[in-house]
């Protein structure tokens, strides 16, 4: 069921199987340069897609909008939300904040993010991601932005234990070109990027894709521009009653991917874990009570 909290992209995914051939053709044009593709006139959009204006009108109604103006208003709101800075986000939340304690409000928001993220996640797509990451014939490169680099480091740390040939790429533009030297066709680049999307991360994705690497993007509901170069995009809800976005839904998805890849590669992972524990014991990194 469509709700006002869904982005147009999410609504399209929900109803895609119910669309006609002409409507799917129209959707392809809308998503190709989203959301700017939907900002012009209804006539221009129809012409670009090679469909009739009634087809455009029927599609936006199937998405839950009263008409094309309502669809465009939603797109403009998405752009404003995606570009908002921490102060603007805080002002938006504080203006409409209920009287409940911040603990309750934040928990409700996070739980809603998790529910909506999982509801929008296609199981077949998730399985494809884990199959790709479990393939030890592929090298994996992991990177993130100013905020999401912590998630990328967390993911990298665990994937390093699970399998070989996993590298972390620092997001600073003076560091990642060195990693790009080693990227080749068949390699995988896992990128974390949420609003405000970073130019350096986008440029990294552009060059990696040009070298034949396959990009898996983990992003927010508005979708990073990196999606243009990604073969798979996983969208997570991130809004919270705060000046900052919440990455808890992204962490849940990250840990679930780690668990799934671990199970697919358990024989190799078990051996690597055993060797790692021997190293820990020999170096006495961790304190033991036995």
C-alpha positions in Angstrom: 0.0 0.0 0.0 1.4 3.4 -1.0 2.0 5.9 1.8 3.2 9.5 1.8 6.4 8.4 3.5 7.5 6.4 0.5 9.6 8.0 -2.2 8.5 7.8 -5.8 11.2 5.2 -6.5 9.9 3.0 -3.6 6.4 3.3 -4.9 7.5 2.3 -8.4 9.1 -0.8 -7.0 6.0 -1.7 -5.1 3.7 -1.6 -8.1 6.1 -2.5 -10.9 4.7 -6.0 -11.5 1.3 -4.4 -12.0 2.4 -2.0 -14.7 1.7 -2.2 -18.4 4.4 -2.4 -21.1 4.0 1.3 -21.8 4.1 2.2 -18.1 7.3 0.2 -17.6 8.8 2.1 -20.6 7.9 5.3 -18.9 9.3 4.2 -15.5 12.6 3.4 -17.2 12.8 7.1 -18.4 11.8 8.4 -15.0 14.5 6.4 -13.2 17.2 7.0 -15.7 17.8 10.5 -14.5 15.7 10.5 -11.3 14.3 12.8 -9.9 15.0 15.6 -12.5 13.4 13.5 -15.3 10.0 14.1 -13.7 10.4 17.9 -13.1 9.4 19.0 -16.6 5.9 19.1 -18.2 3.8 16.0 -18.5 3.9 16.4 -22.3 7.7 16.5 -22.3 8.0 13.4 -20.1 5.5 11.5 -22.3 7.5 12.5 -25.4 10.8 11.5 -23.9 9.4 8.1 -23.0 7.6 7.6 -26.3 4.2 7.2 -24.6 0.9 9.2 -24.4 0.2 11.8 -21.7 -2.8 9.6 -20.4 -0.2 6.9 -19.8 1.8 9.3 -17.6 -1.4 10.3 -15.8 -2.4 6.6 -15.2 1.1 5.8 -13.8 1.2 8.6 -11.2 -2.3 7.6 -10.1 -1.1 4.0 -9.7 1.7 5.3 -7.5 -0.9 6.9 -5.2 -0.7 10.6 -6.3 -3.8 12.6 -7.2 -2.3 13.8 -10.4 1.0 14.9 -12.1 1.3 18.1 -10.1 1.1 16.0 -6.9 3.8 13.7 -8.3 6.1 16.7 -9.0 5.5 18.2 -5.6 6.6 14.9 -4.0 9.8 14.9 -6.2 10.6 18.5 -5.1 10.1 17.5 -1.5 12.5 14.5 -2.0 15.1 16.8 -3.4 14.8 19.2 -0.5 15.0 16.3 2.0 18.0 14.8 0.4 19.9 18.1 0.3 19.0 19.3 3.9 21.8 20.0 6.3 21.8 18.9 10.0 20.3 22.2 11.2 17.4 22.0 8.7 16.7 18.4 9.7 16.7 19.3 13.4 14.3 22.2 12.8 11.9 19.9 10.8 11.8 17.3 13.6 11.5 19.8 16.5 8.6 21.7 14.8 6.5 18.5 14.7 7.9 16.7 17.7 5.4 15.0 20.0 5.5 15.3 23.7 6.9 11.8 24.3 10.4 11.4 25.7 13.3 11.4 23.2 14.0 7.8 24.1 10.6 6.8 22.9 10.5 9.0 19.9 13.9 7.9 18.7 13.1 4.2 19.3 9.9 4.5 17.4 11.6 6.2 14.5 14.4 3.6 14.3 11.9 0.7 14.4 9.9 2.3 11.7 13.1 2.7 9.6 13.9 -1.0 10.1 10.4 -2.1 9.1 10.3 0.0 6.0 13.8 -1.0 5.0 13.0 -4.7 5.3 9.7 -4.3 3.5 11.4 -2.7 0.5 14.2 -5.2 0.4 13.8 -7.8 -2.4 15.0 -11.2 -1.1 16.3 -12.3 -4.5 18.4 -9.1 -4.7 19.8 -9.7 -1.2 20.8 -13.3 -2.1 22.5 -12.0 -5.3 24.5 -9.6 -3.2 25.7 -12.3 -0.8 26.5 -14.7 -3.6 28.7 -12.1 -5.2 30.4 -11.3 -1.9 30.9 -15.0 -1.2 32.7 -15.6 -4.5 36.3 -15.7 -3.6 37.3 -15.4 -7.3 36.3 -11.7 -6.9 38.3 -9.2 -5.0 36.3 -6.8 -2.7 36.9 -3.2 -2.1 34.9 -1.3 0.6 34.5 2.4 1.1 32.2 5.0 2.6 31.7 8.7 3.1 32.3 11.2 5.9 29.6 9.5 8.2 29.4 6.1 6.6 33.1 5.3 6.6 32.5 3.8 10.1 30.0 1.3 8.6 32.4 0.5 5.8 35.2 -0.1 8.3 33.0 -2.4 10.3 32.0 -4.3 7.2 35.6 -4.6 6.0 36.8 -5.9 9.4 34.4 -8.8 9.4 34.7 -9.6 5.7 38.5 -9.8 6.1 38.0 -12.6 8.6 35.4 -14.4 6.4 37.3 -14.5 3.2 40.5 -13.3 1.5 41.1 -10.4 -0.9 39.1 -7.7 0.9 40.5 -4.2 1.0 39.3 -1.0 2.7 39.5 2.2 0.6 39.7 5.4 2.4 37.2 7.9 1.1 39.6 10.9 0.9 40.3 11.7 -2.7 44.1 11.7 -2.2 44.0 8.1 -1.0 41.6 6.1 -3.2 43.3 6.6 -6.6 46.0 4.1 -5.3 43.3 1.5 -4.8 41.8 2.1 -8.2 45.1 1.1 -9.8 44.4 -2.5 -8.7 40.7 -2.6 -9.7 39.8 -4.8 -12.6 36.9 -6.4 -14.3 35.1 -8.7 -12.0 36.1 -7.0 -8.8 33.4 -5.7 -6.4 33.2 -2.3 -4.8 30.8 -2.0 -1.8 30.0 1.7 -1.3 28.1 3.3 1.6 26.7 6.8 0.8 23.9 8.8 2.4 22.7 12.4 2.2 24.6 14.7 1.8 26.2 12.7 -1.0 29.9 13.2 -1.5 31.5 14.1 -4.8 34.7 12.2 -4.1 32.6 9.0 -3.5 30.8 9.5 -6.8 34.0 10.1 -8.7 35.5 6.9 -7.2 32.4 5.0 -8.4 32.6 6.4 -11.9 36.3 5.4 -12.3 35.7 2.0 -10.7 32.8 1.3 -13.0 34.9 2.4 -16.0 37.5 -0.2 -15.0 34.9 -3.0 -15.1 34.3 -3.3 -11.3 30.8 -4.2 -10.2 29.4 -1.7 -7.6 27.1 -2.6 -4.8 25.6 0.6 -3.2 24.1 0.8 0.2 22.3 4.1 0.5 19.3 5.9 1.8 15.7 6.2 0.6 16.5 9.2 -1.7 19.4 7.3 -3.3 22.9 8.4 -3.8 24.0 9.5 -7.4 26.3 6.5 -7.2 23.3 4.4 -8.1 23.8 5.4 -11.8 27.0 3.3 -11.7 25.8 0.5 -9.4 24.6 -2.9 -10.6 22.8 -3.4 -7.2 21.4 -0.7 -4.9 20.1 -1.4 -1.4 18.0 1.4 0.1 17.7 1.9 3.8 15.6 4.4 5.8 17.7 6.8 7.8 15.4 9.6 9.2 15.4 10.2 12.9 14.3 13.0 15.4 17.7 14.5 15.3 20.0 16.8 13.4 21.8 13.6 12.4 20.5 10.7 10.3 20.2 7.2 11.9 22.3 4.4 10.3 20.8 1.7 12.5 18.8 0.2 9.6 22.0 0.2 7.5 23.9 -1.5 10.3 21.2 -4.2 10.5 21.5 -4.8 6.8 25.3 -4.8 7.0 25.3 -7.4 9.8 22.8 -9.6 8.0 25.0 -9.6 4.9 28.0 -10.5 7.0 26.1 -13.4 8.6 24.8 -14.7 5.2 28.3 -14.5 3.5 29.8 -16.3 6.5 27.4 -19.2 6.2 28.0 -19.5 2.4 31.8 -19.6 3.1 31.7 -21.3 6.4 34.4 -24.0 5.6 37.0 -21.4 4.6 35.8 -18.9 7.3 36.2 -21.5 10.0 39.8 -22.2 9.0 40.6 -18.5 8.8 39.0 -17.9 12.2 41.0 -20.7 13.7 44.3 -19.3 12.4 43.3 -15.8 13.6 42.6 -17.1 17.1 46.1 -18.8 17.2 47.6 -15.4 16.3 45.6 -13.7 19.0 46.8 -16.2 21.5 50.5 -15.9 20.5 50.4 -12.2 20.6 48.3 -12.0 23.8 46.1 -9.3 22.3 43.1 -10.4 24.4 43.0 -11.1 28.0 42.0 -14.7 29.0 40.8 -15.9 32.3 41.7 -19.6 31.8 
